[in-house]
Amino acid sequence: MPNYTLQEIASFATRAVGRRADLSISDASRFVNEAYFEVFYASDPQEAESVAVSSTTTGENKIELPTDFLEPITATLIFRSGSTADSNHSSYNTLRLVSVEQMDGRNPQPSGTPRDIAFFNSWAELFPSPNSAFSFQLRYRAHPTDLTELTDTPSVSTPWRRAIVLKTEEYLFQDLDDPQGVQSAQLRYLDYISRIQTDQASRQKSSQLRQSAAPTWGVGGRRRTSGKFSSFNSEP
């Protein structure tokens, strides 16, 4: 099975539309990356999930977001007891997601233990402003990065990498001004991703059935959930 590197994806796609002497590797790479980004957002890959840990500053309610931040999954304050970093001596407080409008309506901000969080531009804002230095953990989905080296591989699961090939074929046919080829490539792409999504939904349902039969986590335990902001406490 191929690894679907940048070079392999470009090769598979150009072969499907006919070898083109006028197509440089830089142009082929551009089409591959455009296809990769589209497939990335369609697939919602677990590979894009990341964690950033930082500390709050007393009296400062803003925290800079990671440069590859796309959207949040959970934001948590971690309270340590004693001098040990052992997680058994830690407690977690998941922050509640609120809108920027709600946050603005609360100025001037008091200080205390933050309960709410809002995301704006390149930072997050906490309410109330921290009255101490807390450990802050952000689980988030990251933006994809361009494939630049020929050996680079997309940050999506292997089945979705085949979708990048099909979407690249569509872009190549567009570049050739071949409407029939574009339509054919679109149909192959849509048929392929619908089958992937059906398979993923079946596996997820099976996993949920297994989890429902399993014992719940104890105090301080954490279980991953899916969906935008699904792990945040909701607004009232």
N, C-alpha and C positions, 0 to 999 in steps of 0.2 A: 504494500500500500504506500502511495507517495506521501511525503510529508507536507506537500503543498507549500513549498517555499515560494518566494516571489518569482524566482526563475521558473519553477515548475508551473505555477499558475499562468504566467505569461505564455509559456510554451504550449500548454494545453489549449488555451484560448485562441492563440494565433493559428494553431493547427486546425482548429474547428472552422475558422473563417477562411482558411487558405493562407499559406505562407506569404508574407508580404515583405518584399525587399525594402520598401519605403518606410517601414515601421521600425523606428529605433527602439532600443531597450528603454530609454528614458520615457518615450511616449507610451510604450507598453506598460511600464511601471505606473505611469499616471492613471491609466485606465484600471489597472489592478487595484490601486489604492482607492479610487473612487468606488469601485465595486466592493472593496473590503469594508469601507465605512458604512455603506448602505446595508450590507449583510450584518455587520456588527450591531447596528441599532435594531435590526429586525430580530436578531437572535437573543438579545439580552443575556450575554454569556456570563457564566460564573467566573470565567477567567478574568473578567474585568473588575471583579470585586477586590477591594483593597482596604487596608487599615492604616490610619495615621494616628499617632499618639503624641500629644504635646501637653503643656501645662498652662493653666490660666494665670493671669497676672492680677494681683489685688487691685481692684478699682477700675480695671480695663475690661469692657464687655465685648471687645472684638477679638476674633481668632482668625488668622489667615488660613485660607483653604489650600490644600495641595494644588500644585499647578495642573495636575491632570484630573482634577475633580470634575465630575459630570453631574451626579445627583447623590443625595444622601441615602443611606440605608438605616443606620442608627447613630445617634450621638449620645455618649454616656459619660457621666462623671464617675470616677473611681475613687473611693475613700479607703485609704490604708489605715490599719490599726497597728500600732507599735512600729518597730523599726524593720520588720520583715516585709518582703515583697511577695510573700506566699499568698496566692489567690484565696486560700482558705481564710485569710485574715483581711479580706477586702470585701467591700460592699459596692453595689452598682446602682446608679440612679439614671434611668433612661430619660433624657430630656424630651419635652413635649414640643412638637413642631407647630409654630404659629406663623402668621403672615407678617410681612414687614410693616404693613399698616397697623396691625395690632401693637407691634413693638414700638413704633413711633408714637402711638397714643399713650404710652406709659412714661414718657419723659416728664420731669427728670427722674432718672433711674435710682432706686435705692440700692443698697448693697446687701448681700446675703449669699445663700447657697443657690446657684442658678437652677431654675426649674424649666425654663422655656428657651427655645432656640429658633432663630430665623436666618435664612440664607439670602445674601444679597451680594451681587457683584463677585468679588474675589474673597469675601470673608463671611464669617458667621457671627451673629450677635446674640449674646446671652442675656437673660433676664431672670432675676436681678443681677446686677454687676457682681462678680465674685468678690467676696470679702476675705478671700484667702487664695492660696495657690493650690488649685485642684488638678488632679490628673484628668486629662480630657482625651477620650478615645472616639474617633470618627470612623465608622465603617461606611464606605462609599463605593459607587461605581465610577470607574475611571474612563476618561476619553481614550480611544484607540490612538496609537502612534503610527506614523507613516512607516511602511515597509521600505527601507532604503537599500539595505544590502541584499544581494541576490539570494542569500541563505536565510533571510528573515522569514519567519512563519507568522501567520495571523493569530491573534489572541482570541480565537474561537475554537470550539470543539471540532474534531476532524470532519464529522458529517457536514458542518456548515462551511468548511473550506471548499468543498465541491460546489457549493452555491456561489462562492466568489468567482469560480471559473465560469459558471453559466452567466453571471451578471457581467463579467468582463467581456464575454462573447457579445452580449447585447450592446455594450458600449463600442466595441470594435465594428459591429455592423452599422451602428449609427455613424461612425467615422467614415465608413465606406459609402454612406448614403444608400443603404440597402434596406428598404422598408420591410420586405418579405423576410429577410434574415433577422431583422430586429424583432418582428412579431414572433417568429419561430423561437428565438432565444428567450423572449419574455415568457412564452408559454412553458418552455422547458424549465425555466427558473421558478415560475410560480407553482408548477406541478411538483417540483422537487422540494421546495421549502414547505409546501402544505403537507407532504408526507413526513418530513422531519418533525414538524410541529405536532402532527398526530402521534408519532412515536414518542415524542417527549412528554406529551400530555398523558399518554398511557403509563409511562414509567413514573411520572409524578403522582398519578392517582394510586399506583401500586405502592409507592413509597409512603404516601399519606395513610394508606390502610395499615401498613406495618407500624407507622408511628402511633396511630390511634390505639394500637394494641400494646404499645410499649409503656413502661412506667414513666411518669412525668419527672422532670428534673427537680432536684432539691433546691433549697434556697441558694440563690447566687448562680444557679445554672442558667445556660443560655442556649437557645435553639434558633437556628437560622430560619427566617421566613422569607417569602418571596413577595414581590410587588413593590411599587413605589411607596416609600415612607411607611411600609406595613409594620415595621418594628417600632415606629415612634408611637408615643401616646398621642391620642387624637385630641383635637381641640374640642372644647365643650360646645 
